[in-house]
Amino acid sequence: MNDHHGTAGDSEEAGEVRRFWAGLGLPGLIDVHTHFMPERVLHKVWEYFDTNGPLVGGLEWPITYRKAEAERTAVLREFGVRAFTSMLYPHKPGMATWLNAWAVDFARRTPDCLHTATLYPEEGVETYVREAVEAGARVFKAHVQVGAYDPADERLQGAWGVLAEAGIPVVTHCGSGPAPGKHTGPEPIARVLRRHPRLRLVVAHMGMPEYEEFLDLAERYDEVRLDTTMAFTDFTEGFMPFPRQALPRLAALGDRVLLGTDFPNIPYPYLHQLRALERLGLGEEWLRAVCHDNAAGLFGV
């Protein structure tokens, strides 16, 4: 396994990451797609990647930042990430409220983490989503692939309504990469948007591999955004490349693209995601917006 030990490599990488954002004239980075969850849950996730579970799509996926929680937050701070999230998600009923309770505590002891919550189509979901909003949640995570649920499920309609009204962004894994799920792809989530056009949907992973269909949704709905998580990297370009002909559309949507990385569960260094964005050649203004300013405006940080 490509386990990441020692601090020398981290410090060297941190210097490079800091040079990247300082060179753009930014005060740091904002990463809207980082994973923090109860340790035993995260270790199960790592185990899933290690054993190449079905949703990994048959790819070898070493976890680059396999560290204890405190070390992982320290790495992000050393990189100069000013704000990040604790993306967490249930795969069965009854799990979301427990994860949300953990996330309240994590946000309390981690002031630079944007308090994150999650949901699942089950009885009482609207109530606990409302409670999470009242408890200060600033971003939600929905994982249509892992949860294997239809985002347009009737049981979720009230919860989507609460989030649309509160203006709280929902980072949603709804694309069919790295392997399709039962309800992934643009159509199920498009049904949600038809009913809740003001929902602040953040499409994780740029919607890979249905990049262009998710760009369609962002062009149709003003509150739809996309996060860059794992997109454009050598790893992803090897099996789900972003279509070059769509780059002008990506440039035009520069105010609605947000930096996301999937830290710590990435099979390459954090710096590579930044370099992958830079080499798209969309210019410094686009990079500044994506790596910091869009999220700073969205979350008021």
N, C-alpha and C positions, 0 to 999 in steps of 0.2 A: 504493500500500500504506500501511496505517496503521502505519508503522514508528515505533518509540518511541525518540526521541533526546533528548539533553540530560538534565540532572539536576533542573532546577527542578520539572518536573511530578512526577518521582519523589519528590522531597523533600516536596512538598506532599501527595502521596498517602500517603507514609509517615507523615506526621503524623496524617492522618485514620485510617489503619489502627491506629496506636498508640493513638489516642484511643478507637477502638472497643473494643479488648481491655482497655485500662486502665479504661474505664467499666464493664466487667463484673467488675472486680477480679481479672483474670487476670495471670499473669507474662509472657504472650505467647501466641503461637498455635502449634499443631502441625498441620502440613499433610502428610497421608499420601499425597498424589497430586501430586507435582511431577516434572517430567521433566529428568533430566540423563543424557546418554549421550555416547559419543564424538562430537566435533564434526561429523565428516563424516556420521555417521548422523543426527544432529539436523538438519543442513542438508538432508538428503534428505527428512526428515519435513516440514520447512518448505516445501520445494519441492512436496511432495504436497498440502499445504494450499493453496499459492499457485495450483497448477494445477487445484485442485478434483478431486482423485482420487476414484474411485468410492465409497470408504468415507466421504467427507466429506458425502455426501447432498445434493450440489448446492447447498450453502450457501456464501456468501461468508465467508471465514474469515481475516481479517487477524491476523497474530501480533503481539500487543501488546508483548511483551518480547523482541524480536529483538536479543539482545545477546550478547557474548562470555561464556563460562562464568564468569569471575571477576566480571564485572559482574552477572550473574544471581544469583550467591550473595550479592553485596553488597546487591542489592535486597531479597532475602528477609530478610537480617539487619536491614536498615534498617526493614523492616516489623515486625520483632520476632517473626519466625517462629523459635521455639526449636529445632525439629527438623523436618526435611523428608526426602524420599526421592529416590532417583534411579531413577524408573520407567523401565525399559528392556525391550525385548522383541525376540525374533527372529521373522523371517517365513519362515525356511527352516532346514533341518537344519544342524548344524555351527556355528551362529552364537552359541548361548547360552553356550558355555564362554568364547568370546572376550569377549563382553559382560560376563560375570561377572568375568573377570580385570580388565577395565577398572574395574568397579564396586568391586572390592577396593581398587584404587589411589585411586579417587575418595573412597571412605569414609575412607581413611587420611589424605588431605590435607584432608578436609572433616569435622571432628569433629562438626558439628551435623547431618550427613546420616546418617540411619539406613541402615546398610549394606544395600543392595538387591541381589537376584539374580533370575534368571529361568529359565525352562525351556521345553522344546519336546518333543513326542512323538517320540523318536528313540532309537536304541540308546545305552545308557550314561547315560540321563537320571537314573536313580536314583543312580548313582555320583556324577555331578557335582553333583546336588542335595545329597547327603550331604556332599560336599567343601565346598560353599558354606556349608552349615550349620556345619560344623566350622571354617570360616574366619571365622565370626562374623556371617553374614548374619542380619539381624533382620526382614526383610520380603521377600517375593517378589512379582513381578509376572507375571501370566499374561494374555495378550491373545488371547482366543479369536476375536475379530473379525479382527484383522490376521494372526494366525497361521493362520487358517482351519482349525483342527483341532478335533476333538471332545474336550472336556475329559475325557470318560469313556473315551478311548482306552486300551486295555489297557496300552500301553507307559508310560502315566503313573501307573498304579495304585501302583507301588512308591514313586514320588516323592511322591505325595499322602500315602501312609502315613508316610513320613519326616517330612513337614511337619506332619502331624496330631500325630504323636508328640512332635515337638520344640515344638509350640505356636507355630509361626511363622506370622504372618498372611500371607495371599496375596491381594493386591489384584488382582481379576480383572475384566477387561472382558468380561462375558458377556451383557449386555443387547443388544438389537438396534438401539440408537441409536449414532450418527446415521443409520447405514444398516445393514440386516441383513447378517450374515455367514452362512457356510455352517452354522455350529454355534452361533449365538447364540440367546438366549432362555432361559427358565428350565429347560426340560426337560433339556438335556444336563448342566448343572451340578448339577441335582437328582439325577441318576444318580450323580454323584461323591459327593454328600453322603449318599446312601443307603449307600454303601460305606464312607465315612469321615465319620461324623457329628460327630466332634470336630475336623474341619478348620476352622481359623480363617479362613474365607472372608470377605473384605471385597469386597462387590459394588460395583464402580466405577460412578460416575454414578447412584447409587440404582437401578441396573438399568433406566434409561430405554430404551424407553418402557414396558417391562413392570413399572412401579413396583409395582403391587399384587401381582403374582405373586412378586416378590422380597421384598416385605414378608411374604408367606405363608411363604417359606423362613426368614426371620429369626425369625418367630414359632414355627416348628417346630423350629429348631435353635439352641440357646443360643449357639453359637460363630459364628453368621453375623452379620456386621455390614454396614453400607452406608456408602459415602463420598458426600459431597455434590457431588462434582466436576461443575460446570457446571449442576447441577440448580437449579431455582427462579429462574435468571437470566432477564432479559428475552429474551436470545438463545434460550435453550432453551424457555422458555414459549411462544415464538412458533410452535414447530413440534412440540414434544413436551411439552405442559403436564402438570404433576403434578396428579393428580386431587384436587380440594379435599376430596372425601368421605373421602380416606385420611389427612388431616391428624391426626385423633385417634390413628390407628395409629402415625404418625410420632412423635407426642408420647409415646406409651406406650413406644416403643422408644428413648427418649432416651439410654439408656446404651449403645446399640449403633450410634449414628450418629457418623461421624468426618468432620472437615473435610478435604476434598480440593478442589483447584482446577484442576489441569492446567497450572499455571504452568510454562513461559512461553507455552505454546501456546494462549492464550485471546484471543478477539476483543473483549475489553472490559477495563477496569481490574480489578486484583485486588480492590480495595475493593468492587466491585459484587457479588462472590460473598458477601461478608460481609453487605452490606446486604440481599441477597436472602434470606439466612437469617433476619436480624432481622425482616424484614417479614412472615414467616410468622406472627408473633404467638404463638409457642409459649413465650415467656417467657425471662427471663434465666437461670434455672437450666438450662433446656434448651440455651441458647446456650453457657453456660460448659462444659457437658459435651461438646458437639459440637466446639467450637473449641479445646478444650485437654484437659479432664480425662479424657475417655474414652481418648484416645490416650496420655496420660501414664501411665494405669494399664496399658494394653495393652503399652506398650513400656518401662515402668519409667524414664521420663525426667522 
